[in-house]
Amino acid sequence: MSAYWQMLVSYVQQIPWVSIADSLQWFFMAYFVAINLAYLLLNYISAYQIVRYMREYRANYLPAGLREYQPPVSIILPAYNEETSVVSSVRSLLKTSYPAFEIVVVNDGSSDRTRDALIEAFGLVRVPEAYRTRLQTEPVHGVYASARCPRVRMVDKDNGGKADAINAGINCVRYPLFCVVDADSILQPESLSRVVRPFLEDSRVVASGGVVRVLNGCTVRDGMLDKIGLPNSWLPSFQLVEYLRAFLFGRMGWSPMNALLIISGAFGVFYKERVIAIGGYRTDTVGEDMDLVIRLHRNLREEQRDYRIVFVPDPVCWTEAPTDLASLRNQRMRWQRGLAESLWTNIGMLCNRRSGAAGWVAFPFMLFFEFLGPIIEVVGYVSMIVLALCGLVQLDVFLIFLAAAVGMGILLSVNAMLLEELSFGLYSRPAQQLRLFVVAILENFGYRQLNSIWRFSATLRWMFTRRKRHSWGRISRDGSWQQSHKEEVPVSMAASSSAVSESSIHQ
């Protein structure tokens, strides 16, 4: 036994640890430089596009008398156990300034009072409406309509997941464009008009997405956003900055290249027939929103069609962010799994000769930085700490690496906050701006690393459980945004500095 141990020690001593440590340092440094250069490039593209957008569309783009030229839109709300928020969401949509629309709420086998709350609030009754099964879904029990609110209908069906619920809604809608909105979200009166605008301006557009912002800290009365405020707790505040960074810099940067790979499931408009042509939403993935957009790119590229998938920065959809770590963990792990599933099932798009910027730029970015990023980041932190403790990496080198990583994260977060203030200015009070600045700094100390650990764990789980089907997942929501908050600002105050706010204005 001692001889075996001596042989093992001798073998370990022969390993060139110093050379390995140097190689790891160079690898992590190269990856760090590459990912941050990519983010900075997206940052500058987004800043230029938003400034240009604000200059061209600061005022309402259509006079009131010409609003009837806008195409009719069907709004689909998939709802699963959304008793606390679904009624407010529907009331918000009913007050939109859009001329012709319908609202189809899909109750996906909720186990709470979601169905009953809708029936009571809008006087829904079951009607003998023909249901065309163009997309296969779980059994539908009935369609409900309201004489009091003719725009509102409800599809009651067995539970099949969010994608299955949206497919059922697509089967039921009457108009050529459909907009998917989460049942815990609030739209503003002009949001739908602005997100539909690309379809009016360019006949090639097949999908359009808008900004999603954190509703926590705001006040909603009678389905309308009454006051804009910041969350009272740290966790939703971190997510607020995260959403600003993801939407204003991430998605806005990809849009001009026609390389946008994701439109948020909380707020997006699609051309119905094109979605049906590719089989609707896939029900065997938890990332149905990203998967749909990638398949649209892939299908249209294969057919050699001229098309556009765009992002519009000011149609705002407000959604409630998780307020506890367990819910946030479930959400981020589900998002990471959805990313992995979407990339894996569409891997043929990677550097395909017909895939354009979506396959040659955006897809590799998502694969190497968003999918593999958490693995490399977690392994990098652990490796650098271990090597520093073993004396194989100089302490000052490790501290410089750590400071650079955290510093770049702070720079991107603060840039997103500043761009929001210079363009849309929803949080105009000095106290709010100061708090956002503090949050933009603090999120890089623990919160971002915690997200990386969750995403790292989700990636490993996906690798070993790829064939396992996952459900909606449970995200606890308290609906507290329907009550008063201490730190609030009237929407009218924000309107003076924002085109988005002129009509009452992350995930």
RODO-2510 file (C-alpha; in nm, 4 decimals, decimal comma):
residues 507
     n   res          X          Y          Z
     1     m     0,0000     0,0000     0,0000
     2     s     0,2822     0,2385     0,0863
     3     a     0,4555     0,1577    -0,2444
     4     y     0,1366     0,2351    -0,4336
     5     w     0,0999     0,5636    -0,2436
     6     q     0,4608     0,6584    -0,3212
     7     m     0,4030     0,5881    -0,6893
     8     l     0,0920     0,8077    -0,6858
     9     v     0,2758     1,0921    -0,5116
    10     s     0,5628     1,0605    -0,7568
    11     y     0,3219     1,0734    -1,0509
    12     v     0,1441     1,3822    -0,9143
    13     q     0,4770     1,5551    -0,8559
    14     q     0,5718     1,4988    -1,2201
    15     i     0,2621     1,6871    -1,3442
    16     p     0,3630     2,0342    -1,4685
    17     w     0,1248     2,2227    -1,2407
    18     v     0,2842     2,5583    -1,3085
    19     s     0,2380     2,5134    -1,6822
    20     i    -0,1231     2,4039    -1,6308
    21     a    -0,1884     2,7046    -1,4070
    22     d    -0,0441     2,9390    -1,6686
    23     s    -0,2581     2,7791    -1,9409
    24     l    -0,5715     2,8124    -1,7300
    25     q    -0,4933     3,1774    -1,6587
    26     w    -0,4525     3,2524    -2,0290
    27     f    -0,7687     3,0587    -2,1190
    28     f    -0,9870     3,2368    -1,8642
    29     m    -0,8335     3,5712    -1,9538
    30     a    -0,8955     3,5154    -2,3259
    31     y    -1,2539     3,4099    -2,2611
    32     f    -1,3067     3,7074    -2,0325
    33     v    -1,1746     3,9488    -2,2954
    34     a    -1,3830     3,7902    -2,5725
    35     i    -1,7140     3,7923    -2,3845
    36     n    -1,6726     4,1472    -2,2608
    37     l    -1,5722     4,2780    -2,6024
    38     a    -1,8873     4,1161    -2,7409
    39     y    -2,1014     4,2744    -2,4689
    40     l    -1,9405     4,6141    -2,5223
    41     l    -2,0056     4,5925    -2,8962
    42     l    -2,3704     4,5106    -2,8307
    43     n    -2,3716     4,7974    -2,5827
    44     y    -2,2616     5,0529    -2,8412
    45     i    -2,4921     4,9180    -3,1147
    46     s    -2,7869     4,9350    -2,8751
    47     a    -2,7026     5,2867    -2,7584
    48     y    -2,6855     5,4113    -3,1168
    49     q    -3,0116     5,2376    -3,2133
    50     i    -3,2028     5,3648    -2,9102
    51     v    -3,0892     5,7247    -2,9643
    52     r    -3,1910     5,6950    -3,3286
    53     y    -3,5235     5,5385    -3,2321
    54     m    -3,6021     5,8115    -2,9807
    55     r    -3,5255     6,0784    -3,2413
    56     e    -3,7557     5,9228    -3,5025
    57     y    -4,0437     5,8001    -3,2849
    58     r    -4,0523     6,0316    -2,9868
    59     a    -4,4075     6,1366    -3,0769
    60     n    -4,7016     5,9107    -3,1514
    61     y    -4,6454     5,7654    -3,4945
    62     l    -5,0082     5,7800    -3,6123
    63     p    -5,2624     6,0593    -3,5637
    64     a    -5,5751     5,9551    -3,3760
    65     g    -5,7875     5,9684    -3,6905
    66     l    -5,5656     5,7153    -3,8691
    67     r    -5,5568     5,4502    -3,5991
    68     e    -5,8106     5,2373    -3,7867
    69     y    -5,5397     5,1501    -4,0388
    70     q    -5,3722     4,9284    -3,7807
    71     p    -5,4343     4,5565    -3,8394
    72     p    -5,6548     4,3689    -3,5897
    73     v    -5,4649     4,1718    -3,3252
    74     s    -5,5589     3,8733    -3,1106
    75     i    -5,4079     3,8794    -2,7610
    76     i    -5,3411     3,5386    -2,6059
    77     l    -5,3005     3,5060    -2,2280
    78     p    -5,1909     3,1573    -2,1199
    79     a    -5,2875     3,1252    -1,7529
    80     y    -5,1950     2,8577    -1,5029
    81     n    -5,2731     2,9284    -1,1367
    82     e    -5,2745     3,3064    -1,1899
    83     e    -5,5740     3,3814    -0,9663
    84     t    -5,4113     3,6875    -0,8058
    85     s    -5,3204     3,8698    -1,1266
    86     v    -5,5124     3,7453    -1,4303
    87     v    -5,8153     3,9724    -1,3828
    88     s    -5,5982     4,2835    -1,3517
    89     s    -5,4081     4,1811    -1,6632
    90     v    -5,7261     4,1411    -1,8678
    91     r    -5,8618     4,4747    -1,7431
    92     s    -5,5345     4,6376    -1,8418
    93     l    -5,5622     4,4956    -2,1921
    94     l    -5,9227     4,6093    -2,2264
    95     k    -5,8047     4,9679    -2,1760
    96     t    -5,5482     4,9588    -2,4533
    97     s    -5,5839     5,2313    -2,7141
    98     y    -5,5610     4,9816    -2,9995
    99     p    -5,8658     4,9989    -3,2314
   100     a    -5,9387     4,6321    -3,3139
   101     f    -5,8375     4,3487    -3,0838
   102     e    -5,9684     4,0479    -2,8957
   103     i    -5,8449     3,8824    -2,5778
   104     v    -5,8297     3,5036    -2,5556
   105     v    -5,7419     3,3777    -2,2071
   106     v    -5,6380     3,0120    -2,2015
   107     n    -5,6959     2,8474    -1,8654
   108     d    -5,4444     2,5650    -1,8749
   109     g    -5,6043     2,3356    -1,6192
   110     s    -5,5416     2,5660    -1,3232
   111     s    -5,5828     2,4100    -0,9798
   112     d    -5,6700     2,7409    -0,8108
   113     r    -5,9595     2,9829    -0,8836
   114     t    -5,8176     3,1285    -1,2060
   115     r    -6,1139     3,0036    -1,4107
   116     d    -6,3737     3,1129    -1,1561
   117     a    -6,2125     3,4541    -1,1093
   118     l    -6,2395     3,5213    -1,4826
   119     i    -6,5996     3,4020    -1,5002
   120     e    -6,7006     3,6210    -1,2068
   121     a    -6,5113     3,9313    -1,3183
   122     f    -6,6299     3,9374    -1,6796
   123     g    -6,9573     3,7439    -1,6730
   124     l    -6,8253     3,4650    -1,8962
   125     v    -7,0656     3,1945    -2,0143
   126     r    -6,9980     2,8874    -2,2229
   127     v    -7,0818     2,9338    -2,5929
   128     p    -7,1141     2,6826    -2,8810
   129     e    -6,8105     2,8113    -3,0690
   130     a    -6,6457     2,5892    -3,3300
   131     y    -6,2893     2,5123    -3,2266
   132     r    -6,0542     2,4447    -3,5211
   133     t    -5,7673     2,2154    -3,4260
   134     r    -5,4934     2,3429    -3,6551
   135     l    -5,2351     2,2714    -3,3856
   136     q    -5,2633     1,9616    -3,1673
   137     t    -5,3217     2,0377    -2,7973
   138     e    -5,4532     1,8788    -2,4816
   139     p    -5,8343     1,8378    -2,4773
   140     v    -6,0377     2,1596    -2,4719
   141     h    -6,3465     2,1516    -2,2501
   142     g    -6,5142     2,4633    -2,3806
   143     v    -6,4961     2,8207    -2,4997
   144     y    -6,6462     3,0992    -2,2881
   145     a    -6,7526     3,4480    -2,3975
   146     s    -6,8895     3,7574    -2,2295
   147     a    -7,1880     3,9693    -2,3311
   148     r    -7,0607     4,2402    -2,0985
   149     c    -6,7077     4,2394    -2,2492
   150     p    -6,7403     4,1131    -2,6078
   151     r    -6,3651     4,1321    -2,6635
   152     v    -6,2955     3,8721    -2,3944
   153     r    -6,3096     3,4966    -2,4445
   154     m    -6,1708     3,2084    -2,2421
   155     v    -6,0557     2,8648    -2,3539
   156     d    -6,0797     2,6047    -2,0786
   157     k    -5,8542     2,3031    -2,1305
   158     d    -5,6559     2,0306    -1,9614
   159     n    -5,3107     2,1157    -1,8366
   160     g    -5,0447     2,0801    -2,1032
   161     g    -4,7925     2,3524    -2,0275
   162     k    -4,7501     2,7070    -2,1492
   163     a    -4,6653     2,6164    -2,5091
   164     d    -4,9691     2,3900    -2,5346
   165     a    -5,1891     2,6677    -2,3930
   166     i    -5,0603     2,9175    -2,6501
   167     n    -5,1234     2,6670    -2,9297
   168     a    -5,4808     2,6292    -2,8076
   169     g    -5,5140     3,0057    -2,8145
   170     i    -5,3795     3,0180    -3,1714
   171     n    -5,6451     2,7651    -3,2727
   172     c    -5,9107     2,9949    -3,1331
   173     v    -5,7990     3,3417    -3,2448
   174     r    -5,9666     3,5211    -3,5357
   175     y    -5,7073     3,7753    -3,6516
   176     p    -5,3865     3,7408    -3,8634
   177     l    -5,1562     3,8781    -3,5907
   178     f    -5,1462     3,7410    -3,2387
   179     c    -4,9763     3,8847    -2,9324
   180     v    -4,8703     3,6615    -2,6424
   181     v    -4,8849     3,8285    -2,3002
   182     d    -4,8228     3,6606    -1,9658
   183     a    -5,1225     3,6513    -1,7348
   184     d    -4,9258     3,8234    -1,4591
   185     s    -4,8339     4,1186    -1,6826
   186     i    -4,9688     4,4664    -1,7446
   187     l    -4,9591     4,6437    -2,0811
   188     q    -4,9833     5,0174    -2,1211
   189     p    -5,2405     5,1749    -2,3564
   190     e    -4,9912     5,2501    -2,6380
   191     s    -4,7762     4,9385    -2,6035
   192     l    -4,9689     4,7262    -2,8528
   193     s    -4,9738     5,0022    -3,1160
   194     r    -4,5994     5,0483    -3,0894
   195     v    -4,5066     4,6798    -3,1043
   196     v    -4,7319     4,6337    -3,4103
   197     r    -4,5815     4,9334    -3,5911
   198     p    -4,3028     4,7289    -3,7618
   199     f    -4,5713     4,5216    -3,9379
   200     l    -4,7120     4,8436    -4,0886
   201     e    -4,3752     4,9805    -4,1943
   202     d    -4,2237     4,6653    -4,3429
   203     s    -4,4152     4,3823    -4,5077
   204     r    -4,1238     4,1458    -4,4382
   205     v    -4,1774     4,1507    -4,0597
   206     v    -4,3011     3,8198    -3,9162
   207     a    -4,2396     3,8847    -3,5453
   208     s    -4,1879     4,1810    -3,3147
   209     g    -4,0992     4,2006    -2,9469
   210     g    -4,1076     4,4714    -2,6823
   211     v    -3,9462     4,5586    -2,3514
   212     v    -4,0429     4,3787    -2,0305
   213     r    -3,9962     4,5695    -1,7038
   214     v    -4,0333     4,4792    -1,3376
   215     l    -4,3752     4,5588    -1,1942
   216     n    -4,2778     4,5172    -0,8289
   217     g    -4,2954     4,8527    -0,6536
   218     c    -4,5526     4,9953    -0,8945
   219     t    -4,9233     5,0432    -0,8262
   220     v    -5,1987     4,9083    -1,0497
   221     r    -5,5593     5,0185    -1,0066
   222     d    -5,8493     4,8851    -1,2152
   223     g    -5,6042     4,7146    -1,4502
   224     m    -5,4111     5,0362    -1,5210
   225     l    -5,0594     5,1282    -1,4178
   226     d    -5,1220     5,4090    -1,1716
   227     k    -4,7744     5,4823    -1,0325
   228     i    -4,4236     5,3778    -1,1277
   229     g    -4,1956     5,2875    -0,8411
   230     l    -3,8948     5,0809    -0,7443
   231     p    -3,9199     4,7503    -0,5578
   232     n    -3,8967     4,7737    -0,1815
   233     s    -3,6699     4,4690    -0,1472
   234     w    -3,3287     4,3925    -0,2912
   235     l    -3,4059     4,0790    -0,4899
   236     p    -3,6595     4,2379    -0,7308
   237     s    -3,4336     4,5458    -0,7486
   238     f    -3,1455     4,3337    -0,8760
   239     q    -3,3786     4,1851    -1,1360
   240     l    -3,4899     4,5332    -1,2448
   241     v    -3,1324     4,6280    -1,3382
   242     e    -3,0861     4,2874    -1,4965
   243     y    -3,3944     4,3405    -1,7167
   244     l    -3,2695     4,6834    -1,8245
   245     r    -2,9385     4,5331    -1,9285
   246     a    -3,0932     4,2354    -2,1084
   247     f    -3,3518     4,4289    -2,3091
   248     l    -3,1937     4,7684    -2,3751
   249     f    -2,8510     4,6291    -2,4605
   250     g    -2,8919     4,2615    -2,5435
   251     r    -3,1954     4,2422    -2,7671
   252     m    -3,1710     4,5936    -2,9043
   253     g    -2,8199     4,5117    -3,0243
   254     w    -2,9262     4,2040    -3,2228
   255     s    -3,2308     4,3559    -3,3918
   256     p    -3,0606     4,5718    -3,6617
   257     m    -2,8605     4,2655    -3,7742
   258     n    -3,1822     4,0604    -3,8081
   259     a    -3,0188     3,8219    -3,5617
   260     l    -3,2649     3,8413    -3,2721
   261     l    -3,3028     3,4857    -3,1387
   262     i    -3,5529     3,5480    -2,8627
   263     i    -3,8732     3,7432    -2,8174
   264     s    -3,9901     3,7366    -2,4579
   265     g    -4,2791     3,5042    -2,3874
   266     a    -4,4248     3,7863    -2,1793
   267     f    -4,4762     4,0223    -2,4745
   268     g    -4,4420     3,9505    -2,8474
   269     v    -4,6447     3,9761    -3,1692
   270     f    -4,6321     3,7131    -3,4442
   271     y    -4,7800     3,6525    -3,7871
   272     k    -5,0194     3,3645    -3,7197
   273     e    -4,9917     3,1727    -4,0460
   274     r    -4,6133     3,1683    -4,0329
   275     v    -4,6202     3,0224    -3,6809
   276     i    -4,8750     2,7585    -3,7822
   277     a    -4,6599     2,6728    -4,0868
   278     i    -4,3736     2,5626    -3,8600
   279     g    -4,6019     2,3638    -3,6287
   280     g    -4,6663     2,6239    -3,3602
   281     y    -4,4931     2,6213    -3,0236
   282     r    -4,3055     2,3074    -2,9258
   283     t    -4,4524     2,1468    -2,6154
   284     d    -4,1458     1,9380    -2,5262
   285     t    -3,9327     2,2341    -2,4177
   286     v    -3,9482     2,4916    -2,1393
   287     g    -3,7904     2,7506    -2,3698
   288     e    -4,0764     2,7646    -2,6161
   289     d    -4,0376     3,1381    -2,6825
   290     m    -3,6722     3,1207    -2,7902
   291     d    -3,7231     2,7931    -2,9748
   292     l    -4,0064     2,9437    -3,1803
   293     v    -3,7980     3,2421    -3,2912
   294     i    -3,4989     3,0253    -3,3848
   295     r    -3,7243     2,7936    -3,5866
   296     l    -3,8742     3,0943    -3,7631
   297     h    -3,5237     3,2064    -3,8602
   298     r    -3,4302     2,8564    -3,9692
   299     n    -3,7450     2,7902    -4,1727
   300     l    -3,7458     3,1268    -4,3477
   301     r    -3,3753     3,0986    -4,4270
   302     e    -3,4256     2,7503    -4,5741
   303     e    -3,7081     2,8850    -4,7905
   304     q    -3,4801     3,1753    -4,8881
   305     r    -3,7442     3,4306    -4,7932
   306     d    -3,6736     3,7946    -4,7202
   307     y    -3,7976     3,8527    -4,3639
   308     r    -3,7410     4,0550    -4,0491
   309     i    -3,7690     3,9704    -3,6791
   310     v    -3,7419     4,2952    -3,4843
   311     f    -3,7244     4,4405    -3,1353
   312     v    -3,8901     4,7696    -3,0383
   313     p    -3,7504     4,9368    -2,7230
   314     d    -4,0495     5,1326    -2,5974
   315     p    -4,3630     4,9141    -2,5985
   316     v    -4,3506     4,8363    -2,2276
   317     c    -4,4944     4,5275    -2,0646
   318     w    -4,4757     4,5202    -1,6861
   319     t    -4,4432     4,1832    -1,5149
   320     e    -4,4034     4,0701    -1,1557
   321     a    -4,0559     3,9431    -1,0677
   322     p    -3,9987     3,6637    -0,8144
   323     t    -3,9570     3,7916    -0,4598
   324     d    -3,7978     3,4865    -0,2964
   325     l    -3,4819     3,2924    -0,3755
   326     a    -3,6587     2,9610    -0,4351
   327     s    -3,8851     3,1065    -0,7043
   328     l    -3,5999     3,2988    -0,8639
   329     r    -3,3852     2,9865    -0,8665
   330     n    -3,6620     2,7866    -1,0367
   331     q    -3,7118     3,0593    -1,2945
   332     r    -3,3433     3,0964    -1,3849
   333     m    -3,2846     2,7225    -1,4002
   334     r    -3,5882     2,6892    -1,6279
   335     w    -3,4578     2,9679    -1,8508
   336     q    -3,1154     2,8036    -1,8774
   337     r    -3,2697     2,4685    -1,9602
   338     g    -3,4869     2,6365    -2,2217
   339     l    -3,1772     2,7981    -2,3724
   340     a    -3,0002     2,4613    -2,3866
   341     e    -3,2993     2,2869    -2,5451
   342     s    -3,3491     2,5618    -2,8029
   343     l    -2,9846     2,5595    -2,9102
   344     w    -2,9512     2,1808    -2,9114
   345     t    -3,2609     2,1106    -3,1219
   346     n    -3,1652     2,3806    -3,3724
   347     i    -2,7901     2,3152    -3,3825
   348     g    -2,8120     2,2793    -3,7603
   349     m    -2,8448     2,6555    -3,7804
   350     l    -2,4941     2,7060    -3,6391
   351     c    -2,2745     2,8510    -3,9145
   352     n    -2,5074     2,7195    -4,1831
   353     r    -2,4322     2,8829    -4,5177
   354     r    -2,7900     3,0155    -4,5406
   355     s    -2,8371     3,1199    -4,1781
   356     g    -2,7067     3,4774    -4,2101
   357     a    -2,6132     3,6811    -3,9033
   358     a    -2,8529     3,4768    -3,6896
   359     g    -2,6531     3,1582    -3,7495
   360     w    -2,3044     3,3039    -3,7891
   361     v    -2,3069     3,5655    -3,5122
   362     a    -2,6014     3,5365    -3,2701
   363     f    -2,6126     3,1557    -3,2474
   364     p    -2,2387     3,1175    -3,1662
   365     f    -2,2712     3,4019    -2,9148
   366     m    -2,5596     3,2248    -2,7385
   367     l    -2,3789     2,8917    -2,7494
   368     f    -2,0344     2,9980    -2,6261
   369     f    -2,1234     3,2892    -2,3990
   370     e    -2,4782     3,2327    -2,2709
   371     f    -2,4886     2,8513    -2,2615
   372     l    -2,1254     2,7719    -2,1771
   373     g    -2,0686     3,0995    -1,9907
   374     p    -2,1974     2,9835    -1,6501
   375     i    -1,9823     2,6686    -1,6684
   376     i    -1,6670     2,8593    -1,7540
   377     e    -1,7425     3,1330    -1,5008
   378     v    -1,8032     2,8930    -1,2103
   379     v    -1,5088     2,6688    -1,3017
   380     g    -1,2963     2,9794    -1,3521
   381     y    -1,3716     3,1235    -1,0091
   382     v    -1,3136     2,7885    -0,8369
   383     s    -0,9938     2,7170    -1,0316
   384     m    -0,8446     3,0594    -0,9709
   385     i    -0,9217     3,0390    -0,5980
   386     v    -0,7692     2,6895    -0,5698
   387     l    -0,4616     2,7875    -0,7713
   388     a    -0,4171     3,1034    -0,5622
   389     l    -0,4395     2,9026    -0,2389
   390     c    -0,1845     2,6548    -0,3726
   391     g     0,0516     2,9367    -0,4623
   392     l     0,0355     2,8601    -0,8360
   393     v    -0,1213     3,1979    -0,9133
   394     q     0,0093     3,5186    -0,7660
   395     l    -0,2391     3,6851    -0,5356
   396     d    -0,2157     4,0199    -0,7107
   397     v    -0,2905     3,8532    -1,0480
   398     f    -0,5974     3,6845    -0,9001
   399     l    -0,7218     4,0074    -0,7445
   400     i    -0,6732     4,1949    -1,0726
   401     f    -0,8681     3,9264    -1,2578
   402     l    -1,1492     3,9401    -1,0020
   403     a    -1,1596     4,3214    -1,0034
   404     a    -1,1720     4,3290    -1,3831
   405     a    -1,4572     4,0754    -1,3974
   406     v    -1,6638     4,2581    -1,1377
   407     g    -1,5756     4,5986    -1,2786
   408     m    -1,6942     4,5082    -1,6281
   409     g    -2,0227     4,3829    -1,4858
   410     i    -2,0691     4,7112    -1,2998
   411     l    -1,9880     4,9081    -1,6156
   412     l    -2,2509     4,7268    -1,8218
   413     s    -2,5168     4,7603    -1,5507
   414     v    -2,4496     5,1308    -1,4946
   415     n    -2,4494     5,1914    -1,8712
   416     a    -2,7930     5,0301    -1,8979
   417     m    -2,9224     5,2446    -1,6137
   418     l    -2,7812     5,5649    -1,7679
   419     l    -2,9225     5,4848    -2,1114
   420     e    -3,2644     5,4233    -1,9596
   421     e    -3,2514     5,7587    -1,7850
   422     l    -3,1290     5,9490    -2,0930
   423     s    -3,3888     5,7903    -2,3219
   424     f    -3,7083     5,6863    -2,1432
   425     g    -3,6541     5,8293    -1,7942
   426     l    -3,9141     5,6249    -1,6063
   427     y    -3,7306     5,6592    -1,2740
   428     s    -3,6740     6,0333    -1,2681
   429     r    -3,6517     6,1095    -0,8954
   430     p    -3,2947     6,1579    -0,7616
   431     a    -3,3607     5,9083    -0,4819
   432     q    -3,4647     5,6472    -0,7363
   433     q    -3,1625     5,7109    -0,9569
   434     l    -2,9287     5,6853    -0,6590
   435     r    -3,0843     5,3590    -0,5506
   436     l    -3,0601     5,2161    -0,9037
   437     f    -2,6935     5,3125    -0,9146
   438     v    -2,6295     5,1357    -0,5835
   439     v    -2,8215     4,8275    -0,7023
   440     a    -2,6245     4,8244    -1,0306
   441     i    -2,3054     4,7989    -0,8258
   442     l    -2,4204     4,5580    -0,5557
   443     e    -2,5723     4,3021    -0,7946
   444     n    -2,2186     4,2115    -0,9021
   445     f    -2,1271     4,1007    -0,5501
   446     g    -2,3086     3,7736    -0,4918
   447     y    -2,6263     3,8029    -0,6984
   448     r    -2,4618     3,7537    -1,0368
   449     q    -2,2438     3,4707    -0,9048
   450     l    -2,5502     3,3033    -0,7531
   451     n    -2,7241     3,3195    -1,0903
   452     s    -2,4195     3,1609    -1,2529
   453     i    -2,4273     2,8752    -1,0017
   454     w    -2,7979     2,8139    -1,0709
   455     r    -2,7424     2,8207    -1,4450
   456     f    -2,4389     2,5937    -1,4090
   457     s    -2,6526     2,3470    -1,2142
   458     a    -2,9339     2,3702    -1,4732
   459     t    -2,6890     2,2998    -1,7548
   460     l    -2,5595     1,9868    -1,5819
   461     r    -2,9139     1,8691    -1,5103
   462     w    -3,0104     1,9212    -1,8727
   463     m    -2,7145     1,7141    -1,9890
   464     f    -2,8287     1,4183    -1,7795
   465     t    -3,2092     1,4585    -1,8098
   466     r    -3,2588     1,5794    -2,1661
   467     r    -3,5456     1,3379    -2,2321
   468     k    -3,7379     1,4301    -1,9208
   469     r    -4,0385     1,6553    -1,9763
   470     h    -4,0667     1,9626    -1,7544
   471     s    -4,3811     2,1552    -1,6631
   472     w    -4,4578     2,5267    -1,6181
   473     g    -4,2814     2,5266    -1,2810
   474     r    -4,4084     2,7105    -0,9783
   475     i    -4,3238     3,0775    -0,9265
   476     s    -4,4853     3,2262    -0,6166
   477     r    -4,6354     3,5716    -0,6725
   478     d    -4,7892     3,7958    -0,4098
   479     g    -4,9684     4,0477    -0,6329
   480     s    -4,8448     4,3252    -0,4035
   481     w    -4,8148     4,5661    -0,6975
   482     q    -5,1931     4,6074    -0,6746
   483     q    -5,1429     4,7912    -0,3448
   484     s    -4,9730     5,1180    -0,2501
   485     h    -4,5949     5,1428    -0,2166
   486     k    -4,3829     5,3974    -0,0376
   487     e    -4,1494     5,4845    -0,3244
   488     e    -4,3776     5,5742    -0,6122
   489     v    -4,3867     5,8344    -0,8837
   490     p    -4,7011     5,9295    -1,0752
   491     v    -4,6965     5,8228    -1,4368
   492     s    -4,7639     6,1821    -1,5359
   493     m    -4,4258     6,2856    -1,3901
   494     a    -4,2441     6,0351    -1,6078
   495     a    -4,4428     6,1412    -1,9135
   496     s    -4,2648     6,4737    -1,9416
   497     s    -3,9355     6,3023    -2,0259
   498     s    -4,0379     5,9922    -2,2166
   499     a    -4,2143     5,9092    -2,5355
   500     v    -4,3169     5,5842    -2,3740
   501     s    -4,4817     5,7720    -2,0898
   502     e    -4,6847     6,0068    -2,3050
   503     s    -4,9740     5,7648    -2,2964
   504     s    -4,9294     5,6315    -1,9443
   505     i    -4,6235     5,4292    -2,0697
   506     h    -3,6328     4,1943    -1,6830
   507     q    -3,7528     3,7621    -1,7644
***
